[in-house]
Amino acid sequence: MSASLNLGRYAGIKVQIHWTFWLLFLFIGFMVYSNDGTLTELLWNSLFIFALFFCVVLHEFGHALTARKFGVGTRSITLLPIGGVASLNEMPEDPMQEFVIAIAGPLVNVAIALILYLFVPIDNFLVDDPEVLEEQLSTINAANFLFYLFSVNVALVVFNLIPAFPMDGGRIFRALLSTRMSRVQATKTAAGLGKFMALLFFLFGLFFNIILTVIAVFIYFGAHSENIMIQQISILKGNDIRDAMITDFTTMKPGDTLQDAVDRILASTEQDFIIAENGKPVGILFMNDIAEALHSNSRDTSIDGVMKTDFVTLEAGDPLPGVYRQLRRGDRNFFPVVDNGELVGVLDMNNINEFLTLRAAYDY
């Protein structure tokens, strides 16, 4: 069962809502109820959240469509209670391209704010009496709805430009640093500032806004994770898949049985197998699929009805950093490696981690 609700594809990009997004409406309902609010207030608040997150989706499309101009695809846009995430296949290493992609999102909010400015009677809310202003903005309603939406888009621009990597402002900061130092050092510096900003957000959020503490956690671990990834990619550069692949591995034939697979698992440290025929991969058999098949099939069942046939092969001469990114995303975890169509090895994340450890020690 998926943790996200698929809203369809727009401009070829999947848009989805993570299940935690709906917790936001429970929170709004609780706040309205605790303040003796009415059903009308609840409806206006809910409508505002939908409008706000529509702006967030447009923000993420700003990143995604700009990235497409540079040949970078986007797997999905996911809505979370704290905002949206555009899952780009990768971030270009060219500083100018990263700068343009990063700033595209906030510029979308600038455009939305400018459009709303044409329709919002700003002067009505520029009053000297704080009590009058408080009364005007005490609850979201038809009179102030667009003003709230205008204000939140301005706030999104300001907040996203804070140099807290990996937020937009942090990526802009890294792009600028990358023009004067290596990408590894620029990422390390930007990530360090991002983690420091995250700690400030967390402390501020403890006293004033609990949602900010959640954002702080995402920023901190996001900065740490990307810093590690960039360091590891720098170690892998200059190496191809052939340098890291496993060459001592077991293959099976389509006519082998589930019992044959069980025997091989118990007799070795291997859990997943390449199914090969005439030296070419025709399927992949995972241990989980074996276990599931044994629940409803006899041990003499042929594995050709259990193996996965929608697998991806890697070329032995392809750069190692590219497949490393794929494995980190979790899209795939076990690859047959071919050379001119012939099976020559396999590659998985454990193998790459071993290569990284030894390569880092060697370079050190």
C-alpha positions, 0 to 999 in steps of 0.5 A: 500500500502506497504512503501517498495519494496519486493526484495524476501527472501534469507536464509529465510529472507525478503529483502526490499527497503524502498521508501525513498531509491530512494531519494538517487538517486535523490540526486546523480542526483542533485549533478552530474547535479549541478557539470556539470557532464556527463551521464557516471558519473551519471551511475558510481555513481549509480552503486557504490550506488548499489554495496555499498548497496549490501555490506550493505545487506551482513553486515546485513546478518552477524547480521541475520545469526549469530543471527539465530545460537543463536535461534533468527529469523529476520523478515526482512532486510530493506534498507534505504538511511542511511544504512540497518536495520536487524529487529531481533525478539529480542536481546539475553540478554546473553552479549556474544551472543549480542557481537558476533551478533553485531560484525558480521556485521562489520566483514563482511565488514572486509572480503569484504575489505580484498577480494577487497584488493587483486584486488585493486592496492592500490599503485596507489593511495598512491601518495604524490602529493595531486593534482594527488590524487584529479584528480584520485578520482575526479569522480567514474570511472572504474579505481578507482571503486574498490578502492572506494568500498574498502575504503567505506568498511573500513569506514563502519567498523570504523563508525559502531564500534563507541560506539553510541548505538544502532549502532553496536559499541554501542551494543558491548559496552553494551554487555561489560558493561553487564558483570559487571552490570545489563542489565538495567544499561548497557543499560542506560549507553550505551544509554546515550553515544549514545545520546551524540554521536548523538548530536555531529554527528548532530552538525558536520553534520550541517556544513559538511554533512547533511546526518550525521544529519539524522543518528544522529536523528535515533541514538538519538531516537533509543537509547532513545526508546531501553533504555525505552523498556529495563527498561519496560521489567525489570518491566514486568519480573516475571509476566505472561500474566495472571497477566495483561490480561483483564478479564472483556470483551465482546465476540460475536458469529459468527451469530451476525450482524454488527448492534449488533457490532455497538450497543456494541461499542456505549454502551461501551468503547470496540472497538474490540471483540473476536468472541467465540463459545463454550468457544473458540475463533474463530475470532477477529472483529476490529472496522475498519473492521466493519466500512469498511463492513458497506460501502458495506453491510447491518447492518443485515450482519453476522459478521462471514464473516467480522471477522479475522480468522488468529489471534494468541492466547496467553497462560495465563501462558506465560511470559509477556515480550515476548508478550510486544516485539510483541506488540511494533513491531506492529505485532499484537495489540489485543490478545485472551488469552486462558488457556488449549484452553478455552478463559479466557481474552484479552490483548492489548498494552493499558492494558500492559501500564496500568500494567507498570504504576501501577507496576512501582508505586508499585515497587517505 
